[in-house]
Amino acid sequence: MGVDGSGVLTVEEAFRAAVRMVEQYVDLEERPDEALVLLLQYMESDPARWTDWLEAVRWGLANADAVDPHA
């Protein structure tokens, strides 16, 4: 996938990107929000995360107008 946003990610690639985004935020902040730290721990270790991720993907596909990624 290009940096310009072209291309298509697999569900697995999108999950890794989401984990990295949360990691970057937690690493960047001097005092990261506890909820984000817990989210990162959950994303990296909880077996239920994959089922939750797939549900979030299904929701995102069904609700394309719900969140503007460019806002």
N, C-alpha and C positions, 0 to 999 in steps of 0.2 A: 504494500500500500504506500502510496506517495504521501509526503508531508502535506501536500495540498488537499488531502482528503479524498483523492480518487482511489478507486479500488474497493474491494469488499473484504471484510474480515470474517473469519470463522467465529463461531460462538466462543471457542477456546481462546483465540487471539484477542477477542474483545474483552474476555474476562481478565487475561493477563494485563491488558492495557488499563483496565479499571483498577486492578490491584496496584499497578505502577503509579497511577495518578494519585491514589490515596497515599502510597509510600512517599511520593515526592512532596505532597502537602505536609505530611507529618514530619518529614525530615527538614523541611524549609522553616517551619514555625519553631520559634524558641520555646513556646509553651503550647503545644498542639492540644486541641480540644480532646478531652478524655473520650468522648463518643467516637471520634475518628480513630483514635488509637485502638479502641475496642473493635471498631469495624475492621481495621487492618488485621488485627489478631484473628478475628472471625474468618475473614476472607482467606487467610493463610493456613488455617488449621481445622476449622469446623467441617466435618463431612457433609452437613446439611447445606453448606454454601452452594454446592453445585445445583441442587434442586431449586434453591432460592434464586440463583442466577438465571436458570432457565425460565422460571416464572417471570422474572423481571424482563427478560428478553421477549417473552410472549406478550407481556403487557406493553412494552415499548413498540412492538410491531403493530399491536391493535390500537394504540393511542398515539399515532405519529404526531399529532398536533398538540399533545399535552405539555411538552417541554420544548422550548426553543434553545437548541444548543449554542446559538450565536447571541443570545440575549446577555 
